[in-house]
């Protein structure tokens, strides 16, 4: 993980990832029985080892989160094709089959997949790296309320790295 500056805001160099794919995978516990059924499935225990291995085939970062409905994974993949290839292999295909077989039994499942053609990730001074800042180069920038607005015109050219007013981070 790159070192973040402590004395300025910074951006994650998302232009380094022109085919970035962001995926959200969520489980909803619709009843206490559904939560218990999911816990007994063993999916969650298998998942983190399998996702660690997926880093070798395109997973850039897996962020386990919790929503009011249940666990949620926010994943960043190098490409949609990498995610799709991984999803069609074991153990993921077995998890998917389990979820489909248990639909309507107090547990629900959903996913959202986005292919990011332009994106920004700005972190204010003192913020620890999360999300794309974990797997991208970091660039110093001016923070504050206008940082996102100032970056907006550059989003269209960000893929080629033409961000002239941002300086690479010096080693800390």
GUBAZA-900761 format. One line per field, with one value per residue (C-alpha): residue number from 1; residue in three letters; x, y, z. Coordinates in steps of 0.001 Angstrom, whole numbers, plus 524288, in hexadecimal, padded with zeros to 5 digits. Last residue first. Layout:
N
resi <- c(NUM_...)
resn <- c(ALA_...)
x <- c(X_...)
y <- c(Y_...)
z <- c(Z_...)
# end
This chain:
172
resi <- c(172_171_170_169_168_167_166_165_164_163_162_161_160_159_158_157_156_155_154_153_152_151_150_149_148_147_146_145_144_143_142_141_140_139_138_137_136_135_134_133_132_131_130_129_128_127_126_125_124_123_122_121_120_119_118_117_116_115_114_113_112_111_110_109_108_107_106_105_104_103_102_101_100_99_98_97_96_95_94_93_92_91_90_89_88_87_86_85_84_83_82_81_80_79_78_77_76_75_74_73_72_71_70_69_68_67_66_65_64_63_62_61_60_59_58_57_56_55_54_53_52_51_50_49_48_47_46_45_44_43_42_41_40_39_38_37_36_35_34_33_32_31_30_29_28_27_26_25_24_23_22_21_20_19_18_17_16_15_14_13_12_11_10_9_8_7_6_5_4_3_2_1)
resn <- c(UNK_UNK_UNK_UNK_UNK_UNK_UNK_UNK_UNK_UNK_UNK_UNK_UNK_UNK_UNK_UNK_UNK_UNK_UNK_UNK_UNK_UNK_UNK_UNK_UNK_UNK_UNK_UNK_UNK_UNK_UNK_UNK_UNK_UNK_UNK_UNK_UNK_UNK_UNK_UNK_UNK_UNK_UNK_UNK_UNK_UNK_UNK_UNK_UNK_UNK_UNK_UNK_UNK_UNK_UNK_UNK_UNK_UNK_UNK_UNK_UNK_UNK_UNK_UNK_UNK_UNK_UNK_UNK_UNK_UNK_UNK_UNK_UNK_UNK_UNK_UNK_UNK_UNK_UNK_UNK_UNK_UNK_UNK_UNK_UNK_UNK_UNK_UNK_UNK_UNK_UNK_UNK_UNK_UNK_UNK_UNK_UNK_UNK_UNK_UNK_UNK_UNK_UNK_UNK_UNK_UNK_UNK_UNK_UNK_UNK_UNK_UNK_UNK_UNK_UNK_UNK_UNK_UNK_UNK_UNK_UNK_UNK_UNK_UNK_UNK_UNK_UNK_UNK_UNK_UNK_UNK_UNK_UNK_UNK_UNK_UNK_UNK_UNK_UNK_UNK_UNK_UNK_UNK_UNK_UNK_UNK_UNK_UNK_UNK_UNK_UNK_UNK_UNK_UNK_UNK_UNK_UNK_UNK_UNK_UNK_UNK_UNK_UNK_UNK_UNK_UNK_UNK_UNK_UNK_UNK_UNK_UNK)
x <- c(81F2B_822A6_81E2A_8107A_80E86_809FE_7FC9C_7FAD8_7FD77_7F3F4_7F5D4_7F5DF_7EFD5_7E3C2_7E20F_7DE62_7CF94_7D0E2_7D8B4_7CCDF_7C7E1_7D48B_7D1CC_7C42E_7C9A6_7D3FA_7CAAE_7C6A4_7D45F_7E062_7EB52_7F1F8_7FD1D_7FD2C_7FBCF_7FECE_7F3B7_7F0AE_7ED4D_7E92C_7DEC8_7D6D1_7DCF6_7E957_7E996_7E3FF_7EC9F_7EAC7_7DEAB_7DDCC_7D951_7D54A_7D0A2_7CA3D_7C972_7C6C8_7C2C9_7BC61_7B201_7ACAD_7A1A5_79E9B_7936E_79062_784DD_7835C_7770E_77431_76F17_77B82_782B7_785E1_78A3E_79360_79931_79B4E_7A23C_7AB03_7AE75_7B18E_7BA93_7C28B_7C4EE_7C583_7BBB5_7BD3F_7CBEC_7CA0D_7BFA8_7C802_7D3CA_7CB18_7C5B0_7D387_7DDDA_7D3C2_7CFD7_7C6DC_7BD17_7B7F7_7AB95_7A727_79925_78CE0_79191_79E0B_7AB12_7B770_7C1E5_7CAFF_7D16D_7DC5F_7E35C_7DCFE_7E317_7E798_7F213_7E978_7DF72_7E78D_7E408_7D5F4_7D621_7DBE4_7D198_7C62C_7C7CF_7C37F_7B881_7B338_7B282_7A40F_7A106_7A26F_7991F_78EB6_79057_78E63_78290_77C91_77E3A_7765E_7785F_7870C_78BCF_798A6_79FC8_7A9AB_7AE49_7B728_7C043_7C6F9_7D300_7D668_7DE6D_7E5A4_7F1AF_7E853_7E35C_7EF26_7E9FD_7E92F_7EF9D_7ECE7_7F8AB_801E4_800C1_803F4_7FF5B_808F3_8057B_80000)
y <- c(82701_82498_82FF6_82ECD_8318F_83F7C_8433F_84F2E_84855_83D1F_836F0_828D0_8239F_81EBF_82BA5_832F1_832AA_833E7_8406D_8496C_843BA_84546_85365_84FD2_84498_84D3E_858A6_8554D_85336_84C67_850A9_844F7_83B9E_82F77_82162_81575_80BBB_7FF3B_80410_811AE_80AF5_8076E_80C38_813F1_81AAE_82866_832BA_83CD3_83A35_82E86_83032_82491_827E7_82033_81EE0_8126A_80AEE_7FE19_7FBDB_7EF31_7EE3A_7E1A7_7DC4B_7D16F_7CE3C_7C5C5_7C211_7B59C_7BC0F_7B975_7ADE1_7A67F_7B306_7B661_7A8BB_7A918_7B637_7B0F3_7A516_7AE06_7B5F0_7AA2C_7A6B3_7ADA1_7B5BD_7C194_7C218_7C359_7CDE9_7D5C6_7D559_7D8D2_7E48E_7E9A1_7EC75_7E995_7F219_7EB86_7F093_7E528_7E68D_7DF75_7E0DB_7E922_7F4DB_7F4B8_7EF2B_7F08C_7E74F_7EE88_7E5FD_7EC47_7EAA7_7DDEC_7DA96_7CC78_7CC0C_7D400_7C919_7C123_7CAE2_7C9D3_7BB1C_7BC63_7C69D_7BEF2_7B1BE_7B624_7BE7E_7B356_7A9D0_7A732_7A748_7B61D_7B792_7AF18_7B683_7C38B_7BE46_7B90D_7C687_7CC07_7D3BE_7D342_7DA22_7D626_7E008_7DFEA_7ED01_7ED4F_7F7B1_7F541_7FCF1_7FC5E_808FE_80598_80E67_819AB_8170C_81DEC_81ED3_82CFA_8341E_83E5A_84415_84336_834F7_82FB1_821E5_816AE_80D54_80000)
z <- c(80D42_7FF08_7F68D_7F15A_7E306_7E05D_7DB92_7D306_7C60A_7C697_7B94D_7BDCD_7B13C_7B873_7BF9E_7B347_7B51B_7C3C8_7C271_7C1D3_7CECE_7D67D_7DA38_7DF00_7E715_7ED69_7EFB9_7FDA1_80265_7FDB6_7F4C9_7EEC9_7F17C_7E8FC_7ED7C_7E54E_7E541_7ECE5_7FAAA_7F651_7EDFD_7FA15_806AD_80986_816D3_816FE_81D5E_812AD_80A72_80181_7F373_7EB28_7DD96_7D2DD_7C440_7BCAB_7C8C7_7C53F_7CF89_7D505_7DEDE_7E5EC_7EDC1_7F754_7FFED_80C04_81352_80BD9_7FF77_7F7DE_7FDBE_7F136_7EA74_7F5B7_7F5D9_7E70D_7E83F_7F2FA_7EA78_7DEEA_7E79F_7EC5F_7E1AC_7D49D_7CCF8_7D5D6_7D35D_7C4B1_7C66E_7CFE1_7C6D6_7BB31_7C2A6_7C3C8_7CE43_7D8C4_7E463_7EE19_7F7F7_7FFE2_807DE_8140D_818FA_817C1_81FC1_817AE_81BB7_813BB_80ECD_8057E_7FB1D_7F348_7E650_7E200_7D4DD_7D45A_7DEF1_7E80C_7E6E7_7F0AB_7FB6A_7F6F9_7F8D4_80673_809F7_804A4_80AD1_8186D_812D4_80ABF_81628_8138A_82229_822B1_81739_81DA2_82A68_8239F_81C52_828EC_82F10_823CB_8174D_818AB_80C90_80658_7FE1C_7F329_7EE01_7E22A_7DCBA_7CFAA_7CBB1_7BD34_7BCCD_7C966_7C9F3_7C746_7D50C_7DABB_7E89C_7ECE5_7F802_8025C_80905_814AE_8189D_80B4A_8086E_80765_7FC77_80000)
# end
